Amino acid sequence: MDLVKNHLMYAVREEVEILKEQIRELVEKNSQLERENTLLKTLASPEQLEKFQSRLSPEEPAPEAPETPEAPGGSAV
């Protein structure tokens, strides 16, 4: 019985370590995306933000910045 218990405890600990690593990676990715979002918001003009938000459907929450800012000539960057 102790052998089964030890094996299960080892397996659970191993899974916990894998999940902790995944959480660290997701937190890092989230931080990177937040920085990118902030940068895009600073680069986008108010007109571009308004145009982007007007494209969203009513049931979707409005993001704070466009995904791809446009160049002053109106073409995508």
N, C-alpha and C positions, 0 to 999 in steps of 0.2 A: 504494500500500500504506500509506503514511504517513497518507493521508486517512482510510482505513478504521480504522486504529489510533487516530488522534486522535478520531474519532467514537465509537468504542467506549469509549475512556477517558473521554470526556465523559459518555456515557450512564451508565457505571458510577459515576462521581463523583456524578452527579445522583441516582441511585438510592440511593447511600450516604447522601447528605444527607437524603433522604426517610425512610429507615429510622432514621437518628439522631433525627429529629424525632419519629417514632412511638415510639421507645424513651423519649425524654424525656416524652412525653405519658403513656405507660403507667406510667412510674416515678411521675409525679405522681399519677395516678389510684390507683395502688397505695398510695401514702402517705396519700392522702385516705381510702381504704377502711380502712386500718389504724387511722387516728385514729377513724373512725366506729365500728369494731369495738371499740376500747378504750372509747369512750364508752358504747356499748351494754352492754358487760360491767359497767361501773361502775353503770349504771342498773338492771340486771336483778337481781332477788332470787335467792338460791340455789334457791328453789323453781321459779322460772321457768326457770333454767338447766337444772335437773334435768328438768323437763317437756319442754323443747325437746330435750334430748339423748335422752330416752326415745323421742321420735318418729322419730329417725334409724334407718335400716335398719342392720343389723350390718356390711355391707360398706362403708358410707360412713365416712370418718374424721370424728370428732366435731369440729365447729368450737368455737372458744373462747367464743362468745357467740351469743345468739339474734339473728335478723334483725330481729324486731319485739318489743320488750319490751311486757309487758302492764301495764296500770294496776293499782293495788292492789285494785280491785274485781273484777278478773278479766277485764276487757274489754281488747281490743287498743288500743294507743295510736295 
